[in-house]
Amino acid sequence: MVTAAQPATAQPSTFTPLTTWDGWQQFVDTAPAPALDVGDQEWTLEQREDYHARFVVLKTPAMDTISTAVRRLLLLNRGQQGGARRGLIISGPATTGKTTAMQQLGRTVELADRRRHPNQDERLPVLFITVPPSSTPKMLISEFARFLGLPALERMNQIQITNAVCELLCEMGTQLVLVDDVHLMDTRSRAGAETSDQLKYLGERIPATFVYSGIDVESSPLLTGVRGSQLAGRFKIVRNQPLRYGSSADKQIWHDLVHSMDSALRLRHHRPGTLLTHAAYLHARTGGRMGSLSHLIREAALVSLLDGTEKITKKLLEQIELDTAAEQRARAPHRRRRPPQRQP
């Protein structure tokens, strides 16, 4: 019988990625930092810095759509004894929150499973991995095995690792398999095509719902050719797009998110509603991308804590430099439409 390494009981002092059992359990077990009153004398400056560094996870409409779709798929696949189970692909541009949505989804599913099955530490309802660059089938299955803590991988071949992983996940009642960065599988190459086949094979061996996430998957090689048509026939796609700022409904969604961030700030000289007055500017700076928005507000809050001003102003926001892609989008000149040319 194959057994996995048990999660550590003590909190390790070193970084543990979410793509390991210990790291995932820490993520699931770690509740959001409490937002104490800003004037609470027991809340030290260092604790407030840690709070703003982590800050809040904003719930977007796409996250609601993804959560609903996966709940339905879990029910749909529950009675599937054989054949093709249905899955979900989260696709969209970079920095739109795809990985965050996937991780929060996994955390919700795991906590719900714990409530249904208390005191059953041998269960593993959720597994989370990322596709390695230039992945081969053995590299991919080794990521599964590394999450589980299976020993002696260097002495096992691909078939042995695959059988051990599938056996263990079946025994542990795994319901949800989350695979991030699937756009890294280039099915035009032999290794990428074989890795895609391996992932398909795992979906048939493991009675779980598979959720993939990647950058613009629908336009990647993953969904082309015979292999791509099989994948497209089993998976639905949810686009995780940047939030728009056009219609009144779009603006209301954006304003609600900005208001949530404004309310979560714990800066001593912050005036409630300040961020909301800059909602249009924040959208222009970030392009409606949640990753860029989170970066901007968190860094501004930390700068204000370090310099003692403890408030976020538009001048401060303008001083924060975001990722290169966000800065290029924000500073790109608007193209003017040329007037139509008259026919001679």
Backbone torsions as a table, in degrees:
resi	resn	phi	psi	omega
1	MET	NA	137.2	179.6
2	VAL	-87.8	134.7	176.2
3	THR	-126.6	146.6	179.1
4	ALA	-97.9	158.2	174.5
5	ALA	-64.2	134.7	-179.1
6	GLN	-77.7	147.4	179.5
7	PRO	-63.7	145.3	-179.0
8	ALA	-69.2	145.3	-179.9
9	THR	-85.9	-30.3	179.3
10	ALA	-91.0	149.8	178.4
11	GLN	-74.8	118.9	-179.8
12	PRO	-71.4	154.9	-178.4
13	SER	-87.5	-12.8	-178.4
14	THR	-102.0	161.9	179.3
15	PHE	-65.0	133.3	177.9
16	THR	-125.6	115.4	-175.9
17	PRO	-68.0	156.7	179.1
18	LEU	-68.5	-13.7	179.7
19	THR	-85.0	18.4	170.4
20	THR	-125.7	158.7	-179.2
21	TRP	-59.1	-49.4	-179.3
22	ASP	-58.3	-46.3	-178.7
23	GLY	-63.5	-41.7	179.7
24	TRP	-65.3	-42.7	179.7
25	GLN	-63.9	-38.8	176.7
26	GLN	-62.1	-41.8	179.3
27	PHE	-62.3	-45.6	-178.9
28	VAL	-66.5	-38.8	-175.0
29	ASP	-79.6	-18.5	-175.6
30	THR	-86.7	108.2	178.3
31	ALA	-76.0	155.9	176.9
32	PRO	-55.3	144.5	-179.6
33	ALA	-60.3	136.5	-179.2
34	PRO	-65.7	135.9	179.4
35	ALA	-92.5	86.4	180.0
36	LEU	-70.6	168.3	176.2
37	ASP	-64.3	138.6	-174.0
38	VAL	-60.5	-26.1	-179.9
39	GLY	-90.1	1.8	-179.9
40	ASP	-63.2	117.8	-176.3
41	GLN	-69.7	-19.3	179.6
42	GLU	-80.8	-10.3	-179.5
43	TRP	-91.8	103.5	-175.5
44	THR	-73.6	165.0	177.7
45	LEU	-60.5	-41.2	179.7
46	GLU	-62.7	-39.2	178.3
47	GLN	-66.7	-37.6	177.9
48	ARG	-70.1	-33.6	174.4
49	GLU	-63.8	-44.6	177.9
50	ASP	-62.0	-40.2	179.4
51	TYR	-61.1	-46.5	-178.1
52	HIS	-75.2	-25.1	175.8
53	ALA	-66.4	-39.8	177.4
54	ARG	-83.1	-48.8	178.5
55	PHE	56.5	-144.6	-171.6
56	VAL	-114.8	152.8	172.8
57	VAL	-97.0	116.7	-176.5
58	LEU	-84.9	135.4	-179.6
59	LYS	-92.5	113.4	-177.8
60	THR	-98.0	164.0	175.4
61	PRO	-57.0	-35.3	178.9
62	ALA	-63.5	-37.2	178.4
63	MET	-64.3	-38.8	176.3
64	ASP	-63.7	-42.5	179.4
65	THR	-62.6	-44.2	-179.8
66	ILE	-64.1	-45.3	-179.3
67	SER	-60.9	-44.6	179.4
68	THR	-63.7	-44.4	-179.3
69	ALA	-61.3	-42.4	-178.4
70	VAL	-70.8	-38.1	176.4
71	ARG	-58.3	-42.0	179.1
72	ARG	-66.8	-40.6	-179.9
73	LEU	-66.6	-37.0	177.4
74	LEU	-60.7	-40.9	177.1
75	LEU	-68.9	-42.6	-178.3
76	LEU	-62.8	-40.4	-176.4
77	ASN	-84.1	-10.9	-175.6
78	ARG	-59.8	-38.9	-178.1
79	GLY	-96.7	10.4	-178.1
80	GLN	-83.8	107.9	-178.0
81	GLN	-85.4	-29.0	180.0
82	GLY	-154.9	174.0	179.3
83	GLY	82.6	-165.3	-172.4
84	ALA	-83.1	115.7	172.3
85	ARG	-81.0	154.7	-178.1
86	ARG	-89.2	144.8	-179.8
87	GLY	-136.5	-175.8	-175.8
88	LEU	-133.9	141.2	173.8
89	ILE	-116.9	123.2	174.2
90	ILE	-95.4	114.9	-174.5
91	SER	-126.1	152.0	177.2
92	GLY	165.2	175.3	178.0
93	PRO	-65.2	168.3	177.3
94	ALA	-65.7	153.4	175.2
95	THR	63.0	24.3	176.9
96	THR	-97.8	1.9	174.9
97	GLY	95.2	22.8	-178.5
98	LYS	-65.0	-48.7	-179.2
99	THR	-65.6	-40.7	177.6
100	THR	-60.5	-44.2	178.7
101	ALA	-61.2	-41.7	180.0
102	MET	-64.9	-44.6	-178.7
103	GLN	-66.7	-41.7	178.1
104	GLN	-65.0	-37.3	175.2
105	LEU	-59.7	-47.9	179.7
106	GLY	-61.5	-40.6	178.9
107	ARG	-62.5	-42.6	179.6
108	THR	-62.8	-44.3	-179.5
109	VAL	-64.5	-42.0	-178.9
110	GLU	-65.7	-44.0	179.9
111	LEU	-63.9	-37.7	177.2
112	ALA	-64.6	-39.9	178.9
113	ASP	-65.1	-38.4	178.6
114	ARG	-63.5	-36.8	178.6
115	ARG	-67.5	-35.7	179.3
116	ARG	-76.8	-27.0	-176.8
117	HIS	-129.7	70.2	-178.1
118	PRO	-66.9	149.9	175.8
119	ASN	58.9	32.9	175.6
120	GLN	-120.9	77.7	-175.3
121	ASP	-70.1	-13.2	-179.3
122	GLU	-80.4	-6.1	179.6
123	ARG	-81.2	149.7	175.4
124	LEU	-137.8	82.9	-174.4
125	PRO	-69.0	-27.2	-173.9
126	VAL	-132.7	137.9	174.1
127	LEU	-126.5	136.8	-177.0
128	PHE	-129.1	123.3	176.0
129	ILE	-136.8	167.1	170.7
130	THR	-121.1	148.5	179.3
131	VAL	-75.1	125.6	178.7
132	PRO	-69.1	151.3	174.6
133	PRO	-61.6	143.8	-179.8
134	SER	50.0	45.5	-172.9
135	SER	-69.2	145.5	168.4
136	THR	-111.1	166.4	178.6
137	PRO	-55.8	-40.2	-179.8
138	LYS	-68.6	-38.2	177.8
139	MET	-62.0	-41.1	-179.4
140	LEU	-64.8	-49.8	-177.7
141	ILE	-68.2	-27.2	176.5
142	SER	-66.5	-29.9	175.0
143	GLU	-64.7	-40.6	174.7
144	PHE	-60.4	-47.8	-177.0
145	ALA	-65.6	-36.4	179.4
146	ARG	-66.0	-38.9	175.5
147	PHE	-57.7	-43.2	-176.8
148	LEU	-77.8	-12.4	-179.0
149	GLY	74.7	27.5	179.6
150	LEU	-68.1	133.1	-176.7
151	PRO	-85.1	167.6	169.9
152	ALA	56.7	40.4	179.9
153	LEU	-65.6	-30.6	-176.8
154	GLU	-66.6	-19.3	-179.6
155	ARG	-98.1	3.9	-177.9
156	MET	-113.2	143.1	175.7
157	ASN	-87.5	178.3	-174.7
158	GLN	-60.2	-43.7	-178.9
159	ILE	-63.3	-42.3	-179.4
160	GLN	-64.7	-42.8	179.2
161	ILE	-64.8	-42.9	-179.4
162	THR	-60.6	-46.4	180.0
163	ASN	-63.0	-40.7	-179.9
164	ALA	-65.2	-43.2	-179.8
165	VAL	-64.1	-48.3	-177.7
166	CYS	-63.4	-41.9	179.0
167	GLU	-60.7	-44.9	-176.0
168	LEU	-69.2	-42.3	-179.3
169	LEU	-66.4	-33.6	175.3
170	CYS	-65.9	-42.3	-179.4
171	GLU	-66.5	-32.9	-173.6
172	MET	-91.5	4.5	173.9
173	GLY	69.0	35.3	-179.2
174	THR	-66.2	127.0	-177.2
175	GLN	-104.5	-28.5	-170.6
176	LEU	-136.6	124.4	176.9
177	VAL	-114.8	118.4	-177.5
178	LEU	-105.4	122.9	-177.4
179	VAL	-123.0	112.4	-177.3
180	ASP	-96.4	157.3	175.5
181	ASP	63.5	40.2	-179.6
182	VAL	-69.0	-15.4	177.6
183	HIS	-65.9	-13.4	178.4
184	LEU	-74.9	-12.7	177.2
185	MET	-84.0	106.1	179.1
186	ASP	-93.7	99.3	-175.4
187	THR	-72.6	-1.4	174.0
188	ARG	-77.0	-19.1	175.8
189	SER	-96.1	157.8	-179.4
190	ARG	-63.0	-45.2	-179.1
191	ALA	-63.1	-42.7	179.4
192	GLY	-64.8	-40.2	178.7
193	ALA	-64.7	-42.1	179.9
194	GLU	-69.3	-33.3	176.0
195	THR	-66.3	-40.2	176.3
196	SER	-62.0	-41.3	177.2
197	ASP	-62.5	-39.5	179.8
198	GLN	-63.3	-40.8	179.7
199	LEU	-66.0	-40.7	176.4
200	LYS	-61.7	-41.9	179.7
201	TYR	-63.3	-41.6	178.2
202	LEU	-62.5	-36.6	177.8
203	GLY	-64.4	-24.3	178.1
204	GLU	-88.5	-27.6	-178.8
205	ARG	-86.1	-30.0	-175.6
206	ILE	-104.2	120.6	-177.4
207	PRO	-77.2	63.8	-177.3
208	ALA	-133.8	165.4	173.7
209	THR	-90.2	127.5	-179.1
210	PHE	-99.6	133.4	175.6
211	VAL	-124.2	123.7	178.6
212	TYR	-105.3	153.5	174.9
213	SER	-139.8	139.9	179.4
214	GLY	-170.6	169.2	-178.8
215	ILE	-81.2	119.9	175.1
216	ASP	42.9	56.4	-174.4
217	VAL	-61.8	-35.4	-175.4
218	GLU	-66.0	-20.3	177.2
219	SER	-105.2	9.4	179.9
220	SER	-93.5	166.9	178.5
221	PRO	-64.1	-13.6	-175.2
222	LEU	-59.5	-30.9	-176.4
223	LEU	-105.4	19.2	179.5
224	THR	-106.5	158.5	177.3
225	GLY	74.8	-169.1	-178.4
226	VAL	-64.2	-44.6	179.7
227	ARG	-62.5	-42.3	-179.8
228	GLY	-64.0	-36.7	179.1
229	SER	-67.3	-34.5	176.0
230	GLN	-65.4	-43.5	179.9
231	LEU	-65.0	-43.8	-180.0
232	ALA	-63.5	-27.6	179.2
233	GLY	-77.6	-12.1	-178.4
234	ARG	-111.6	-20.8	-173.2
235	PHE	-118.4	140.2	169.4
236	LYS	-99.4	155.3	-176.9
237	ILE	-112.1	133.3	171.0
238	VAL	-113.0	120.9	178.7
239	ARG	-82.6	126.9	176.3
240	ASN	-103.7	82.9	-172.8
241	GLN	-86.4	158.3	168.5
242	PRO	-59.3	145.2	180.0
243	LEU	-73.1	139.5	-177.9
244	ARG	-90.4	167.7	-179.9
245	TYR	-139.6	48.0	-176.9
246	GLY	-105.8	-68.9	-177.7
247	SER	-77.0	169.3	178.3
248	SER	-64.3	-34.1	177.8
249	ALA	-66.9	-41.8	177.0
250	ASP	-59.8	-45.6	-177.9
251	LYS	-65.1	-35.3	-179.4
252	GLN	-65.9	-41.0	177.6
253	ILE	-61.1	-46.8	-180.0
254	TRP	-64.0	-43.0	179.8
255	HIS	-62.9	-39.0	179.0
256	ASP	-63.1	-40.7	178.8
257	LEU	-66.8	-44.4	179.1
258	VAL	-63.8	-39.9	178.0
259	HIS	-62.1	-38.8	178.5
260	SER	-63.1	-40.5	177.7
261	MET	-68.1	-40.2	178.9
262	ASP	-60.4	-43.9	-178.2
263	SER	-68.9	-25.4	-177.5
264	ALA	-83.5	-14.4	-179.3
265	LEU	-64.5	140.9	176.8
266	ARG	-126.6	67.6	178.5
267	LEU	-113.8	133.4	-169.2
268	ARG	-65.7	-25.3	-179.7
269	HIS	-112.3	18.9	178.7
270	HIS	-77.3	131.7	175.4
271	ARG	-96.2	119.5	-178.2
272	PRO	-53.9	134.8	179.5
273	GLY	93.9	-3.3	-177.5
274	THR	-60.9	-46.3	-178.6
275	LEU	-62.3	-35.1	-177.7
276	LEU	-65.5	-30.6	177.1
277	THR	-68.6	-17.9	179.3
278	HIS	-108.2	22.0	-174.6
279	ALA	-59.1	-45.2	-179.3
280	ALA	-64.5	-41.1	178.3
281	TYR	-63.4	-42.4	-179.8
282	LEU	-62.7	-37.0	177.6
283	HIS	-68.2	-41.6	179.5
284	ALA	-63.7	-39.6	-178.8
285	ARG	-68.5	-38.3	-171.3
286	THR	-101.8	-10.6	-176.6
287	GLY	66.2	19.9	179.6
288	GLY	77.5	13.0	-179.5
289	ARG	-91.6	126.2	-174.1
290	MET	-66.5	-34.8	178.6
291	GLY	-62.6	-43.2	179.4
292	SER	-68.4	-39.5	179.2
293	LEU	-63.8	-45.2	179.3
294	SER	-61.6	-43.6	178.0
295	HIS	-59.0	-47.7	-175.8
296	LEU	-60.8	-49.2	-175.8
297	ILE	-71.4	-40.3	-179.2
298	ARG	-65.0	-44.7	-179.3
299	GLU	-67.4	-38.6	177.6
300	ALA	-61.8	-41.7	178.6
301	ALA	-63.0	-41.9	-179.2
302	LEU	-68.0	-39.8	177.3
303	VAL	-61.3	-42.8	-178.9
304	SER	-66.7	-29.2	175.4
305	LEU	-72.5	-39.4	-178.1
306	LEU	-69.8	-37.8	-178.3
307	ASP	-91.9	-2.6	173.9
308	GLY	85.7	-3.0	-179.8
309	THR	-73.2	-34.6	176.4
310	GLU	52.8	43.7	171.9
311	LYS	-156.5	153.0	-179.7
312	ILE	-107.0	121.1	177.4
313	THR	-114.6	166.2	177.2
314	LYS	-64.7	-35.0	177.9
315	LYS	-61.0	-42.1	177.7
316	LEU	-65.5	-43.2	179.6
317	LEU	-59.2	-38.1	-179.6
318	GLU	-68.9	-21.5	179.9
319	GLN	-83.1	-17.2	-179.1
320	ILE	-80.3	126.4	178.3
321	GLU	-97.9	125.8	-179.6
322	LEU	-89.9	-172.1	176.4
323	ASP	-60.0	156.8	-174.5
324	THR	-57.4	-42.1	-178.6
325	ALA	-62.5	-43.0	179.9
326	ALA	-64.5	-41.5	-179.8
327	GLU	-65.9	-38.6	178.3
328	GLN	-65.1	-40.3	178.6
329	ARG	-65.9	-42.6	-176.0
330	ALA	-68.1	-32.1	-174.9
331	ARG	-97.9	-2.5	-179.5
332	ALA	-67.0	133.0	179.1
333	PRO	-68.3	142.1	177.4
334	HIS	-70.3	132.5	179.2
335	ARG	-76.8	129.8	178.0
336	ARG	-88.0	139.9	177.5
337	ARG	-75.2	132.5	176.3
338	ARG	-77.5	141.1	177.5
339	PRO	-66.1	148.6	-179.3
340	PRO	-63.1	139.8	-179.5
341	GLN	-77.9	135.9	178.6
342	ARG	-77.2	138.0	176.5
343	GLN	-74.5	133.9	179.5
344	PRO	-67.7	NA	NA
